[in-house]
């Protein structure tokens, strides 16, 4: 979910994510804000600046209040990229 300001929200699909930001595909965005507040499953709440926008895509750069917030986001993104950890005792024999 994207909080667009002025009480507006939009739903989107993350198409690309990195430690610096993400690309979100959205429908019916309307006026493009300068920044958004993000609620993405698996990530801490975040603010992002709109770097580029098309009719259906926002390219966003994370804005961090401090280094601790940046590190928390990097850990969360690393977990998302790595996927679920394998359960103990379920490893296949070589």
C-alpha positions in Angstrom: 0.0 0.0 0.0 1.2 3.5 -0.9 0.1 6.5 1.2 0.1 9.3 -1.3 -0.8 12.2 1.0 -4.0 14.0 1.2 -5.7 10.8 2.4 -5.1 9.1 -0.9 -3.8 5.5 -1.1 -2.9 3.2 -4.0 -2.2 -0.5 -4.2 0.7 -1.7 -6.3 3.0 -4.6 -7.1 6.7 -4.4 -6.4 8.5 -5.1 -9.6 12.1 -4.6 -8.4 13.7 -3.9 -5.1 17.2 -3.0 -3.9 18.9 -1.5 -0.9 18.4 2.0 -2.5 14.7 1.7 -3.4 12.1 0.0 -5.4 9.9 0.1 -8.5 6.2 -0.2 -8.0 3.6 -0.9 -10.7 0.3 0.9 -9.8 -3.0 1.5 -11.5 -5.0 4.7 -11.4 -2.2 6.7 -9.6 -3.6 10.1 -10.5 -1.4 13.0 -9.5 2.2 11.9 -8.7 3.3 12.9 -5.2 6.9 13.9 -4.3 7.2 11.2 -1.7 5.1 8.2 -0.4 4.8 6.1 2.7 5.1 2.4 2.0 3.6 -0.6 3.6 5.1 -3.6 1.9 4.8 -7.1 3.4 8.1 -8.2 4.9 9.6 -4.7 5.0 9.5 -2.2 7.8 7.3 0.9 7.2 9.3 3.3 5.0 9.2 6.7 3.3 10.4 6.9 -0.3 11.0 9.8 -2.7 9.6 9.5 -6.2 12.5 9.5 -8.6 10.6 8.8 -11.8 7.0 8.2 -12.6 5.0 6.9 -15.6 1.3 6.4 -15.9 1.6 3.0 -14.2 5.1 2.8 -12.5 6.8 4.7 -9.7 10.5 4.5 -9.2 11.2 5.2 -5.6 14.3 5.9 -3.5 14.2 5.1 0.2 14.5 8.0 2.6 16.0 7.0 6.0 15.7 9.0 9.2 19.0 7.5 10.4 21.6 4.7 9.9 19.7 2.3 12.1 16.6 2.6 9.9 18.7 2.0 6.8 20.3 -1.1 8.3 16.9 -2.5 9.3 15.7 -2.1 5.8 18.8 -3.8 4.3 18.3 -6.7 6.7 14.6 -7.1 5.7 15.5 -6.9 2.0 18.2 -9.5 2.4 15.7 -11.8 4.1 13.2 -11.3 1.3 15.8 -12.0 -1.4 17.1 -15.1 0.4 13.6 -16.6 0.8 12.3 -18.7 3.7 15.0 -20.5 5.7 15.1 -24.3 5.3 13.7 -26.1 8.4 16.2 -27.8 10.6 16.5 -31.5 9.9 15.0 -31.2 6.4 18.2 -30.9 4.4 18.7 -33.4 1.7 21.5 -35.9 2.1 24.4 -35.5 -0.2 
